[in-house]
Amino acid sequence: MKNRALILYGLLALGYAFLYLPIVLLVTYSFNASRLVTVWGGFSTRWYGELVADQKVLDAAWLSLKVAVTSATAATLLGTLAAVMLVRFGRFRGRTLFTGLITAPLVMPEVITGLAMLLLFVAMEQSIGWPAGRSMLTIILAHVTFCLSFVTVVVQSRLAQMDLSLEEAAMDLGARPLKVFLVITLPIIAPALAAGWLLAFTLSIDDVVISAFVTGPGATTLPIVVFSKVRLGVSPEINALATVVVAVVSIGIAVAGRLAHRRERERQDSQRLAAEQG
């Protein structure tokens, strides 16, 4: 039994090392004074200074952030409406087609989606003159298209598990359907909305394939800039950029974990207080 436990712990350690050791090496070599990423030349923060001075990377990062926030917000709104329609409206004419259109981007290869969006934008520009060229707008439209499916699945699963008696009770008390949705349904599915928004934000800010088809010379996202730089060889500046991203994500996870822990502790305290008073 002891040998079995040692083997399991060893396999677990190997698994974690496989996942996180490359990240540790990346962060370490971001402080490398040498231009060669595989040769340690001493500790230095030189590459962070060059990263801050690289206007192309900063513009691409700002563009990616704006695209991700806009796309995630629009996808969350449209995905929520689609989920409500699929869960609350039951069987209706065209439901199968509507469901297929919503879920198609989940299984469609990104290269096919990107090519289809490019052909659509070119045809629209030739016929109605909009959108004019490939720009931030075309990237947002493309990202909303494939992010919407993920948001719909997340929100739909939460709506399907919701207790309908809460909405029925509110309507029995005289509340209109819109007010019931805003006051009762929306707060209950808020965690699913947040999860869908974060998922859409992550997919949008990380996308390379679809963005490569619909982007133009004046609108280049950060993943495309990184990909173009890596094709010429990994530089310590890219390591510094990746380290900044890892730091931002780690801080976000730590803050979210802290808030979740505090909320759980408050819930346990309230339950204990209610039990003592009862």
N, C-alpha and C positions, 0 to 999 in steps of 0.2 A: 504493500500500500504506500509506503514511504517513497519507494523508487518511482511508482506511478505518479505521485504528486510532484516529484522533482522533474519528471519528464514533461508533465503538463505545464509547470511553471517555466521550464526551459523553452517550450514551444511558444508560450505566451510572450516571453521576453523576446524571442526571435521575431514574432509577429509585430510587436511594438517597435523593435529596432528597424525592421523593414519599412514601417510606415513613417517613423519620426527621425531616424538617423539622417536621411538625406536633407531634411529640413534643418537639422542642427548643423550639418556641414555647410549648407547654404548660408545660414546666418553667420557662422564662423568666418567663412571666406568673404563675406561682405565687408569685413574689417581688415582684409588683407591689403598690405601696402603694395604688393606686386600686381602688375597688370595681368599676369598669368593666374588663372583661377585655380590651377592645380598645384601651384608652388607658393608656399607660405613665405612672404617677404617681410613679416613684422606687422604689428598692430597699427592701423591707421583708419581714420574716418574720412579719408580723401574722397572716396567714391560717393559718399552721401552729399558732400559739397558739390561734386559734379552732377549728381542727380538733381539737386535743387536748381542748379544753373542750366539744366537742359530744358529749354522752353518747349521743345517738341513733345517731350514726355509729359510735362506739366499740362500742356494744352490737351493732349490726348486723355490724360487722367480726368481732367475737368469735364471734357466731353462725355467720357464713359459714365461719369457720375450723374450728369444731367440726363443722359439717355436712360440709364438704369432706373433712376427715380421716376421719371415720366412714364416709362414703359411699365414698371411695376404698379404704379398707381392706376394707370388706364386698364391694365390687365386685371387688376383686382376688382375694379368697378364692373367691367364687362363679364369677368368670370363669375362674380357673385350673381349678377342678373341671369346668366346662363344656368348656374346651379339652382337658383330658385325656380326657374322655368322647368327644369328637368325633374325636380323633386316635388314641387307643389302643384303642377298643372297636369300630372298624370299622363294618360295617353292622349295625344293630339295628332292631327294630320301632319305628317312630316317629321315626327319625333325621331324616327330611325335615321333619316338623313341629317337632321340637326345634330344628333348625338355623334354620328360619324364625322361630321365636319368639325365638331369640337375636339374629338379625341384623335383625329388624324395626325396632328403634329406630334403627338406622343410617340408614335411608331414610325413616322416618316423620317428617313435619313435627312440630316441637316443640309447636305449638299443638294438634295432634291428641293427642299424647302427654299433654300437660298436662290437656286436657279429659277424656280417658279416665281418668287417675288421679284427677281430682277426682270424677267420677261414681262410680268404684270406692270411694273413701273415704266418700262420702256414703251409698252403698248399704250398705257394711259397718257404718257407724255406726248406721244405722237398723235393721239386722238383728241385729247382735251387740253393738252398743255400743262397738266399737273400730275405728279410733282415735277418741278423743273430741275432735272439733273439728279444726281445722287448726293444726298446731303444728310444732315442730322434727322430730318423729317422721315426720310425713307428708312433709316436705321430704326427709328422709334416704331414706325408702322410694322416693320418686319419683326421686331422683338415682341411687340404686343401680340402679334399673330400667334407665335409659338409659346409665349408665356401664358397666354390666356387659358390654354388647355390644362396646364398644371394647377393654376388657381381654381379652375372649375372642379377638378377632381378633389382637391382638398376641401373646398367649401361644400361640395355636394355630399361628401361623406359625413361631414358634421351636421348638415341639415337633415340627412336621412336618419340620424340617431337622435334628433331633437324630439322632446316630448310635445306633441301637438296640443295637449290639453292646456298648456300655458297660453297659446295663441287663442284657442277657443274660449277660454275664460275671459280674456281681455275683450274679445269681440262680444261676448255675452253681456259685458258691463258697458257696452256702447262705444267701444273704440273702433275707429275705422281701420280698414286693412293697412293703409299706409302708416298710420300711427302705431299699429300693432307691430309692424315690421321694424320701425325705427326705435320703439321703446322696449319691445320684448325680444324680437328675433335677433336684431343686430347686436345687442350686448352679449347675447348667449353665444353667437357664432364669432364674436370678436377675436378669440384666440386663433380660429381657423383663418380669418381674414389676415391677421398678422403673419401667420405661418405662410399663407399663400403669397403675401406681399414680399416677405423675405426670400422665399424660394424664387419668385419672379425676378427680384433684384439681383440675386446671385447668378441666375441663368443669364440675365441680360449683361451684367458687367463682365462675365466670364466668356461670352460668346466670341468665337473667331470665325467659324465657317460661314454662317449666315451674314455676319457683318461684312465679310470680305466680298460678298456678292453685291451688297446694296450700298456700300460706302463709296464716297467719292474723294477726289484730291483734297477738298477742303474740310473733310470730316473723317478723321482717322481715330478709331478708338484705341484705348491703351493695349488691349490684347493683341491687336494687329501690329502696333508699334513694337511690342515686345517680341512678337513672332518674327518680324522683319529683322530685328537686331540679333536674335538668336541664330538665325540662318547664317549670319556672317561669323558666328562664334560667340560663345557666352562670355560676357565681360563682367568685371566686378560691379559695374554700375547696375546691371540687371540683378545681380545678387542683392545689392542695396535696395533696389525697388521691391524685390520679393520679400526682403526682411521687413520693410515698412508695411507691406500688405499683411504679412503674418502678425506683426505687432498690433495692427489695427483690429484684425479679426480676433486675436487673443484677448485684447482689451474688451471688445464687444461681448465675447463669450463670458468673460469674468464678470462683467457688469450684469449680464442677463442671469447668470447663475446666482449672483448675490441677491438680485431682486427676487428671483424665484425662491431662494432659501428664506428670505425675510417674509415673503408672502405665505409660505408654508408654515413658518413659525407663528405668524400672527393667526393663521387658521387654527393651528393646534391650541394656541392660548385661548382663543375664543371658544373652542369646543370644550376645553378643560374648565373654563369659567362657567359655561352653560351647564356642564355636568355638576359642578359644585353648587350652583344655585338651584338646580333641580333636585 
